[in-house]
Amino acid sequence: MAFCSKCGKEMEEGSFVCPYCGNDEDKVNVGLMILAVLIPIAGIIMGIVNLSKGKKKSGTAYLVAGIIAWVLGMVITFAVNPSVFKA
């Protein structure tokens, strides 16, 4: 049994939007987005976990932030010290 965090009315189990007040339980947390950018692996893990729970909005945001931060980190590392990637 699930209850809306805004109005307190009973919602269907697994539902992320309250049918009474329209509260969207699948929100992107700013603090977690910052964490996803600073620690890309955390963003990727949070994205996968949220997507597996059916939270498409937040899962996609965390996953994309983590992947972009990881790619940018690799590009910056290569630009600063190209010998890192030489065999």
Biopython code that builds the backbone (N, CA, C, O; Angstrom):
import numpy as np
from Bio.PDB.StructureBuilder import StructureBuilder

atoms = [
    (1, "MET", "N", (0.852, -1.168, 0.000)),
    (1, "MET", "CA", (0.000, 0.000, 0.000)),
    (1, "MET", "C", (0.906, 1.243, 0.000)),
    (1, "MET", "O", (1.788, 1.367, 0.850)),
    (2, "ALA", "N", (0.693, 2.141, -0.934)),
    (2, "ALA", "CA", (1.494, 3.361, -1.045)),
    (2, "ALA", "C", (0.608, 4.580, -0.816)),
    (2, "ALA", "O", (-0.572, 4.592, -1.165)),
    (3, "PHE", "N", (1.209, 5.595, -0.225)),
    (3, "PHE", "CA", (0.502, 6.837, 0.028)),
    (3, "PHE", "C", (1.263, 8.007, -0.580)),
    (3, "PHE", "O", (2.494, 8.009, -0.601)),
    (4, "CYS", "N", (0.537, 8.991, -1.071)),
    (4, "CYS", "CA", (1.129, 10.182, -1.659)),
    (4, "CYS", "C", (1.847, 10.980, -0.572)),
    (4, "CYS", "O", (1.310, 11.184, 0.517)),
    (5, "SER", "N", (3.057, 11.426, -0.876)),
    (5, "SER", "CA", (3.830, 12.210, 0.094)),
    (5, "SER", "C", (3.309, 13.643, 0.222)),
    (5, "SER", "O", (3.658, 14.348, 1.169)),
    (6, "LYS", "N", (2.479, 14.073, -0.724)),
    (6, "LYS", "CA", (1.953, 15.441, -0.688)),
    (6, "LYS", "C", (0.568, 15.517, -0.036)),
    (6, "LYS", "O", (0.359, 16.295, 0.895)),
    (7, "CYS", "N", (-0.373, 14.708, -0.528)),
    (7, "CYS", "CA", (-1.747, 14.804, -0.010)),
    (7, "CYS", "C", (-2.099, 13.676, 0.966)),
    (7, "CYS", "O", (-3.092, 13.776, 1.688)),
    (8, "GLY", "N", (-1.299, 12.606, 0.996)),
    (8, "GLY", "CA", (-1.511, 11.522, 1.939)),
    (8, "GLY", "C", (-2.549, 10.490, 1.525)),
    (8, "GLY", "O", (-2.805, 9.546, 2.272)),
    (9, "LYS", "N", (-3.152, 10.651, 0.350)),
    (9, "LYS", "CA", (-4.168, 9.686, -0.091)),
    (9, "LYS", "C", (-3.497, 8.421, -0.631)),
    (9, "LYS", "O", (-2.350, 8.438, -1.077)),
    (10, "GLU", "N", (-4.254, 7.329, -0.574)),
    (10, "GLU", "CA", (-3.730, 6.046, -1.012)),
    (10, "GLU", "C", (-3.589, 6.007, -2.533)),
    (10, "GLU", "O", (-4.485, 6.412, -3.273)),
    (11, "MET", "N", (-2.429, 5.503, -2.974)),
    (11, "MET", "CA", (-2.165, 5.357, -4.407)),
    (11, "MET", "C", (-1.977, 3.882, -4.728)),
    (11, "MET", "O", (-1.766, 3.061, -3.836)),
    (12, "GLU", "N", (-2.056, 3.557, -6.008)),
    (12, "GLU", "CA", (-1.799, 2.200, -6.451)),
    (12, "GLU", "C", (-0.330, 1.870, -6.203)),
    (12, "GLU", "O", (0.533, 2.732, -6.370)),
    (13, "GLU", "N", (-0.041, 0.649, -5.812)),
    (13, "GLU", "CA", (1.332, 0.223, -5.575)),
    (13, "GLU", "C", (2.140, 0.344, -6.862)),
    (13, "GLU", "O", (1.696, -0.107, -7.918)),
    (14, "GLY", "N", (3.325, 0.951, -6.782)),
    (14, "GLY", "CA", (4.179, 1.129, -7.949)),
    (14, "GLY", "C", (3.876, 2.375, -8.756)),
    (14, "GLY", "O", (4.565, 2.653, -9.738)),
    (15, "SER", "N", (2.862, 3.132, -8.366)),
    (15, "SER", "CA", (2.509, 4.358, -9.071)),
    (15, "SER", "C", (3.411, 5.498, -8.624)),
    (15, "SER", "O", (3.719, 5.624, -7.439)),
    (16, "PHE", "N", (3.836, 6.329, -9.570)),
    (16, "PHE", "CA", (4.704, 7.454, -9.246)),
    (16, "PHE", "C", (4.003, 8.798, -9.343)),
    (16, "PHE", "O", (4.571, 9.818, -8.954)),
    (17, "VAL", "N", (2.770, 8.816, -9.859)),
    (17, "VAL", "CA", (1.999, 10.055, -9.964)),
    (17, "VAL", "C", (0.686, 9.856, -9.211)),
    (17, "VAL", "O", (-0.050, 8.903, -9.469)),
    (18, "CYS", "N", (0.400, 10.764, -8.275)),
    (18, "CYS", "CA", (-0.827, 10.678, -7.485)),
    (18, "CYS", "C", (-2.022, 11.040, -8.365)),
    (18, "CYS", "O", (-2.024, 12.101, -8.989)),
    (19, "PRO", "N", (-3.040, 10.176, -8.426)),
    (19, "PRO", "CA", (-4.214, 10.480, -9.248)),
    (19, "PRO", "C", (-5.099, 11.576, -8.658)),
    (19, "PRO", "O", (-5.978, 12.092, -9.348)),
    (20, "TYR", "N", (-4.883, 11.936, -7.397)),
    (20, "TYR", "CA", (-5.705, 12.940, -6.728)),
    (20, "TYR", "C", (-5.113, 14.346, -6.838)),
    (20, "TYR", "O", (-5.820, 15.292, -7.185)),
    (21, "CYS", "N", (-3.821, 14.483, -6.544)),
    (21, "CYS", "CA", (-3.231, 15.828, -6.549)),
    (21, "CYS", "C", (-2.205, 16.032, -7.667)),
    (21, "CYS", "O", (-1.755, 17.155, -7.899)),
    (22, "GLY", "N", (-1.834, 14.950, -8.358)),
    (22, "GLY", "CA", (-0.885, 15.065, -9.459)),
    (22, "GLY", "C", (0.564, 15.124, -9.035)),
    (22, "GLY", "O", (1.438, 15.388, -9.861)),
    (23, "ASN", "N", (0.843, 14.880, -7.752)),
    (23, "ASN", "CA", (2.219, 14.907, -7.260)),
    (23, "ASN", "C", (3.050, 13.858, -7.995)),
    (23, "ASN", "O", (2.665, 12.691, -8.080)),
    (24, "ASP", "N", (4.199, 14.291, -8.527)),
    (24, "ASP", "CA", (5.101, 13.405, -9.262)),
    (24, "ASP", "C", (6.194, 12.923, -8.322)),
    (24, "ASP", "O", (7.061, 13.702, -7.924)),
    (25, "GLU", "N", (6.159, 11.640, -7.965)),
    (25, "GLU", "CA", (7.132, 11.071, -7.033)),
    (25, "GLU", "C", (8.485, 10.840, -7.693)),
    (25, "GLU", "O", (9.467, 10.592, -6.993)),
    (26, "ASP", "N", (8.564, 10.914, -9.011)),
    (26, "ASP", "CA", (9.810, 10.681, -9.736)),
    (26, "ASP", "C", (10.468, 12.021, -10.043)),
    (26, "ASP", "O", (10.427, 12.499, -11.177)),
    (27, "LYS", "N", (11.073, 12.617, -9.028)),
    (27, "LYS", "CA", (11.723, 13.913, -9.185)),
    (27, "LYS", "C", (13.232, 13.752, -9.158)),
    (27, "LYS", "O", (13.762, 12.848, -8.512)),
    (28, "VAL", "N", (13.916, 14.638, -9.866)),
    (28, "VAL", "CA", (15.368, 14.627, -9.891)),
    (28, "VAL", "C", (15.863, 15.482, -8.731)),
    (28, "VAL", "O", (15.477, 16.643, -8.594)),
    (29, "ASN", "N", (16.719, 14.901, -7.903)),
    (29, "ASN", "CA", (17.272, 15.585, -6.742)),
    (29, "ASN", "C", (18.538, 16.340, -7.164)),
    (29, "ASN", "O", (19.441, 15.747, -7.754)),
    (30, "VAL", "N", (18.609, 17.638, -6.869)),
    (30, "VAL", "CA", (19.741, 18.471, -7.268)),
    (30, "VAL", "C", (21.036, 17.964, -6.630)),
    (30, "VAL", "O", (22.071, 17.909, -7.293)),
    (31, "GLY", "N", (20.984, 17.601, -5.370)),
    (31, "GLY", "CA", (22.176, 17.099, -4.686)),
    (31, "GLY", "C", (22.706, 15.828, -5.322)),
    (31, "GLY", "O", (23.917, 15.646, -5.449)),
    (32, "LEU", "N", (21.795, 14.945, -5.724)),
    (32, "LEU", "CA", (22.224, 13.709, -6.371)),
    (32, "LEU", "C", (22.764, 13.980, -7.777)),
    (32, "LEU", "O", (23.647, 13.263, -8.247)),
    (33, "MET", "N", (22.246, 15.000, -8.444)),
    (33, "MET", "CA", (22.795, 15.366, -9.753)),
    (33, "MET", "C", (24.225, 15.878, -9.613)),
    (33, "MET", "O", (25.086, 15.555, -10.432)),
    (34, "ILE", "N", (24.477, 16.675, -8.576)),
    (34, "ILE", "CA", (25.840, 17.165, -8.330)),
    (34, "ILE", "C", (26.763, 15.991, -8.048)),
    (34, "ILE", "O", (27.883, 15.946, -8.556)),
    (35, "LEU", "N", (26.297, 15.033, -7.236)),
    (35, "LEU", "CA", (27.079, 13.839, -6.947)),
    (35, "LEU", "C", (27.360, 13.055, -8.222)),
    (35, "LEU", "O", (28.468, 12.551, -8.404)),
    (36, "ALA", "N", (26.367, 12.946, -9.110)),
    (36, "ALA", "CA", (26.530, 12.215, -10.362)),
    (36, "ALA", "C", (27.585, 12.857, -11.254)),
    (36, "ALA", "O", (28.282, 12.162, -11.993)),
    (37, "VAL", "N", (27.703, 14.174, -11.187)),
    (37, "VAL", "CA", (28.702, 14.872, -11.995)),
    (37, "VAL", "C", (30.084, 14.759, -11.351)),
    (37, "VAL", "O", (31.077, 14.568, -12.053)),
    (38, "LEU", "N", (30.158, 14.876, -10.027)),
    (38, "LEU", "CA", (31.456, 14.807, -9.340)),
    (38, "LEU", "C", (32.009, 13.390, -9.286)),
    (38, "LEU", "O", (33.221, 13.192, -9.376)),
    (39, "ILE", "N", (31.132, 12.409, -9.140)),
    (39, "ILE", "CA", (31.543, 11.004, -9.079)),
    (39, "ILE", "C", (30.715, 10.247, -10.123)),
    (39, "ILE", "O", (29.643, 9.725, -9.816)),
    (40, "PRO", "N", (31.219, 10.195, -11.349)),
    (40, "PRO", "CA", (30.425, 9.620, -12.450)),
    (40, "PRO", "C", (29.912, 8.202, -12.194)),
    (40, "PRO", "O", (28.788, 7.885, -12.584)),
    (41, "ILE", "N", (30.695, 7.353, -11.557)),
    (41, "ILE", "CA", (30.240, 5.979, -11.328)),
    (41, "ILE", "C", (29.006, 5.974, -10.425)),
    (41, "ILE", "O", (28.136, 5.117, -10.578)),
    (42, "ALA", "N", (28.921, 6.919, -9.489)),
    (42, "ALA", "CA", (27.738, 7.021, -8.624)),
    (42, "ALA", "C", (26.517, 7.401, -9.460)),
    (42, "ALA", "O", (25.429, 6.868, -9.243)),
    (43, "GLY", "N", (26.688, 8.304, -10.400)),
    (43, "GLY", "CA", (25.584, 8.692, -11.279)),
    (43, "GLY", "C", (25.109, 7.550, -12.142)),
    (43, "GLY", "O", (23.908, 7.371, -12.348)),
    (44, "ILE", "N", (26.058, 6.771, -12.649)),
    (44, "ILE", "CA", (25.696, 5.631, -13.487)),
    (44, "ILE", "C", (24.943, 4.594, -12.663)),
    (44, "ILE", "O", (23.933, 4.056, -13.117)),
    (45, "ILE", "N", (25.426, 4.309, -11.456)),
    (45, "ILE", "CA", (24.755, 3.337, -10.591)),
    (45, "ILE", "C", (23.363, 3.828, -10.194)),
    (45, "ILE", "O", (22.397, 3.068, -10.256)),
    (46, "MET", "N", (23.255, 5.112, -9.780)),
    (46, "MET", "CA", (21.939, 5.655, -9.407)),
    (46, "MET", "C", (20.981, 5.620, -10.587)),
    (46, "MET", "O", (19.792, 5.346, -10.419)),
    (47, "GLY", "N", (21.495, 5.898, -11.780)),
    (47, "GLY", "CA", (20.654, 5.857, -12.967)),
    (47, "GLY", "C", (20.112, 4.467, -13.240)),
    (47, "GLY", "O", (18.927, 4.298, -13.528)),
    (48, "ILE", "N", (20.983, 3.471, -13.149)),
    (48, "ILE", "CA", (20.555, 2.096, -13.394)),
    (48, "ILE", "C", (19.550, 1.643, -12.345)),
    (48, "ILE", "O", (18.552, 1.003, -12.675)),
    (49, "VAL", "N", (19.809, 1.973, -11.074)),
    (49, "VAL", "CA", (18.897, 1.586, -9.997)),
    (49, "VAL", "C", (17.525, 2.224, -10.192)),
    (49, "VAL", "O", (16.505, 1.544, -10.088)),
    (50, "ASN", "N", (17.493, 3.540, -10.476)),
    (50, "ASN", "CA", (16.207, 4.221, -10.662)),
    (50, "ASN", "C", (15.460, 3.712, -11.892)),
    (50, "ASN", "O", (14.237, 3.576, -11.859)),
    (51, "LEU", "N", (16.179, 3.433, -12.967)),
    (51, "LEU", "CA", (15.522, 2.891, -14.159)),
    (51, "LEU", "C", (14.943, 1.507, -13.872)),
    (51, "LEU", "O", (13.862, 1.175, -14.358)),
    (52, "SER", "N", (15.656, 0.700, -13.086)),
    (52, "SER", "CA", (15.141, -0.636, -12.767)),
    (52, "SER", "C", (13.909, -0.567, -11.863)),
    (52, "SER", "O", (13.107, -1.501, -11.832)),
    (53, "LYS", "N", (13.757, 0.544, -11.123)),
    (53, "LYS", "CA", (12.576, 0.736, -10.277)),
    (53, "LYS", "C", (11.425, 1.387, -11.040)),
    (53, "LYS", "O", (10.351, 1.602, -10.478)),
    (54, "GLY", "N", (11.645, 1.703, -12.318)),
    (54, "GLY", "CA", (10.594, 2.306, -13.134)),
    (54, "GLY", "C", (10.569, 3.818, -13.084)),
    (54, "GLY", "O", (9.645, 4.435, -13.613)),
    (55, "LYS", "N", (11.559, 4.428, -12.462)),
    (55, "LYS", "CA", (11.627, 5.893, -12.385)),
    (55, "LYS", "C", (12.432, 6.398, -13.582)),
    (55, "LYS", "O", (13.641, 6.615, -13.495)),
    (56, "LYS", "N", (11.730, 6.579, -14.697)),
    (56, "LYS", "CA", (12.398, 6.924, -15.947)),
    (56, "LYS", "C", (13.033, 8.312, -15.926)),
    (56, "LYS", "O", (14.153, 8.487, -16.406)),
    (57, "LYS", "N", (12.338, 9.284, -15.382)),
    (57, "LYS", "CA", (12.813, 10.668, -15.397)),
    (57, "LYS", "C", (14.120, 10.813, -14.621)),
    (57, "LYS", "O", (15.119, 11.276, -15.172)),
    (58, "SER", "N", (14.119, 10.425, -13.358)),
    (58, "SER", "CA", (15.320, 10.584, -12.535)),
    (58, "SER", "C", (16.412, 9.605, -12.965)),
    (58, "SER", "O", (17.590, 9.962, -12.969)),
    (59, "GLY", "N", (16.037, 8.382, -13.324)),
    (59, "GLY", "CA", (17.028, 7.400, -13.748)),
    (59, "GLY", "C", (17.797, 7.855, -14.972)),
    (59, "GLY", "O", (19.020, 7.734, -15.032)),
    (60, "THR", "N", (17.072, 8.377, -15.945)),
    (60, "THR", "CA", (17.716, 8.868, -17.162)),
    (60, "THR", "C", (18.615, 10.059, -16.864)),
    (60, "THR", "O", (19.717, 10.151, -17.404)),
    (61, "ALA", "N", (18.161, 10.970, -16.015)),
    (61, "ALA", "CA", (18.951, 12.160, -15.687)),
    (61, "ALA", "C", (20.258, 11.783, -15.000)),
    (61, "ALA", "O", (21.313, 12.304, -15.361)),
    (62, "TYR", "N", (20.206, 10.885, -14.016)),
    (62, "TYR", "CA", (21.416, 10.481, -13.309)),
    (62, "TYR", "C", (22.365, 9.718, -14.227)),
    (62, "TYR", "O", (23.577, 9.929, -14.189)),
    (63, "LEU", "N", (21.817, 8.841, -15.044)),
    (63, "LEU", "CA", (22.636, 8.044, -15.947)),
    (63, "LEU", "C", (23.336, 8.928, -16.975)),
    (63, "LEU", "O", (24.534, 8.772, -17.214)),
    (64, "VAL", "N", (22.602, 9.846, -17.580)),
    (64, "VAL", "CA", (23.191, 10.745, -18.576)),
    (64, "VAL", "C", (24.255, 11.642, -17.939)),
    (64, "VAL", "O", (25.319, 11.849, -18.522)),
    (65, "ALA", "N", (23.975, 12.175, -16.744)),
    (65, "ALA", "CA", (24.952, 13.031, -16.057)),
    (65, "ALA", "C", (26.218, 12.246, -15.746)),
    (65, "ALA", "O", (27.322, 12.762, -15.923)),
    (66, "GLY", "N", (26.077, 11.016, -15.287)),
    (66, "GLY", "CA", (27.236, 10.188, -14.969)),
    (66, "GLY", "C", (28.073, 9.869, -16.195)),
    (66, "GLY", "O", (29.301, 9.937, -16.150)),
    (67, "ILE", "N", (27.409, 9.520, -17.293)),
    (67, "ILE", "CA", (28.137, 9.181, -18.521)),
    (67, "ILE", "C", (28.843, 10.406, -19.089)),
    (67, "ILE", "O", (30.003, 10.322, -19.495)),
    (68, "ILE", "N", (28.147, 11.548, -19.120)),
    (68, "ILE", "CA", (28.764, 12.770, -19.644)),
    (68, "ILE", "C", (29.959, 13.175, -18.784)),
    (68, "ILE", "O", (31.004, 13.546, -19.319)),
    (69, "ALA", "N", (29.819, 13.107, -17.462)),
    (69, "ALA", "CA", (30.922, 13.463, -16.572)),
    (69, "ALA", "C", (32.102, 12.520, -16.765)),
    (69, "ALA", "O", (33.253, 12.957, -16.744)),
    (70, "TRP", "N", (31.833, 11.240, -16.952)),
    (70, "TRP", "CA", (32.904, 10.267, -17.166)),
    (70, "TRP", "C", (33.650, 10.557, -18.468)),
    (70, "TRP", "O", (34.880, 10.559, -18.501)),
    (71, "VAL", "N", (32.890, 10.803, -19.543)),
    (71, "VAL", "CA", (33.510, 11.093, -20.845)),
    (71, "VAL", "C", (34.314, 12.380, -20.775)),
    (71, "VAL", "O", (35.436, 12.431, -21.279)),
    (72, "LEU", "N", (33.759, 13.428, -20.156)),
    (72, "LEU", "CA", (34.495, 14.688, -20.026)),
    (72, "LEU", "C", (35.764, 14.500, -19.196)),
    (72, "LEU", "O", (36.802, 15.085, -19.506)),
    (73, "GLY", "N", (35.684, 13.694, -18.155)),
    (73, "GLY", "CA", (36.873, 13.409, -17.348)),
    (73, "GLY", "C", (37.956, 12.735, -18.159)),
    (73, "GLY", "O", (39.135, 13.063, -18.023)),
    (74, "MET", "N", (37.564, 11.794, -19.003)),
    (74, "MET", "CA", (38.542, 11.113, -19.863)),
    (74, "MET", "C", (39.153, 12.092, -20.878)),
    (74, "MET", "O", (40.361, 12.063, -21.113)),
    (75, "VAL", "N", (38.336, 12.946, -21.470)),
    (75, "VAL", "CA", (38.832, 13.926, -22.448)),
    (75, "VAL", "C", (39.803, 14.895, -21.779)),
    (75, "VAL", "O", (40.867, 15.189, -22.325)),
    (76, "ILE", "N", (39.436, 15.391, -20.596)),
    (76, "ILE", "CA", (40.307, 16.330, -19.880)),
    (76, "ILE", "C", (41.607, 15.646, -19.476)),
    (76, "ILE", "O", (42.680, 16.236, -19.605)),
    (77, "THR", "N", (41.526, 14.414, -18.992)),
    (77, "THR", "CA", (42.732, 13.674, -18.619)),
    (77, "THR", "C", (43.645, 13.496, -19.825)),
    (77, "THR", "O", (44.858, 13.676, -19.711)),
    (78, "PHE", "N", (43.089, 13.151, -20.960)),
    (78, "PHE", "CA", (43.887, 12.978, -22.164)),
    (78, "PHE", "C", (44.490, 14.301, -22.624)),
    (78, "PHE", "O", (45.634, 14.336, -23.076)),
    (79, "ALA", "N", (43.730, 15.392, -22.513)),
    (79, "ALA", "CA", (44.225, 16.698, -22.947)),
    (79, "ALA", "C", (45.375, 17.178, -22.061)),
    (79, "ALA", "O", (46.331, 17.778, -22.553)),
    (80, "VAL", "N", (45.283, 16.920, -20.776)),
    (80, "VAL", "CA", (46.304, 17.371, -19.828)),
    (80, "VAL", "C", (47.548, 16.481, -19.898)),
    (80, "VAL", "O", (48.672, 16.982, -19.856)),
    (81, "ASN", "N", (47.352, 15.181, -20.003)),
    (81, "ASN", "CA", (48.470, 14.241, -19.971)),
    (81, "ASN", "C", (48.215, 13.105, -20.960)),
    (81, "ASN", "O", (47.713, 12.053, -20.566)),
    (82, "PRO", "N", (48.554, 13.299, -22.243)),
    (82, "PRO", "CA", (48.262, 12.274, -23.245)),
    (82, "PRO", "C", (49.011, 10.964, -23.018)),
    (82, "PRO", "O", (48.587, 9.930, -23.533)),
    (83, "SER", "N", (50.086, 10.974, -22.281)),
    (83, "SER", "CA", (50.866, 9.744, -22.066)),
    (83, "SER", "C", (50.127, 8.739, -21.184)),
    (83, "SER", "O", (50.531, 7.580, -21.092)),
    (84, "VAL", "N", (49.042, 9.177, -20.533)),
    (84, "VAL", "CA", (48.268, 8.271, -19.687)),
    (84, "VAL", "C", (47.695, 7.113, -20.482)),
    (84, "VAL", "O", (47.590, 6.001, -19.965)),
    (85, "PHE", "N", (47.325, 7.356, -21.730)),
    (85, "PHE", "CA", (46.660, 6.341, -22.532)),
    (85, "PHE", "C", (47.596, 5.583, -23.473)),
    (85, "PHE", "O", (47.139, 4.732, -24.236)),
    (86, "LYS", "N", (48.895, 5.875, -23.433)),
    (86, "LYS", "CA", (49.838, 5.166, -24.297)),
    (86, "LYS", "C", (50.204, 3.829, -23.664)),
    (86, "LYS", "O", (50.353, 3.703, -22.449)),
    (87, "ALA", "N", (50.340, 2.857, -24.522)),
    (87, "ALA", "CA", (50.657, 1.499, -24.035)),
    (87, "ALA", "C", (52.129, 1.348, -23.751)),
    (87, "ALA", "O", (52.571, 0.276, -23.336)),
]
sb = StructureBuilder()
sb.init_structure("model")
sb.init_model(0)
sb.init_chain("A")
sb.init_seg("    ")
for serial, (resi, resn, name, xyz) in enumerate(atoms, 1):
    if name == "N":
        sb.init_residue(resn, " ", resi, " ")
    sb.init_atom(name, np.array(xyz, "f"), 0.0, 1.0, " ", f" {name:<3s}", serial, name[0])
structure = sb.get_structure()
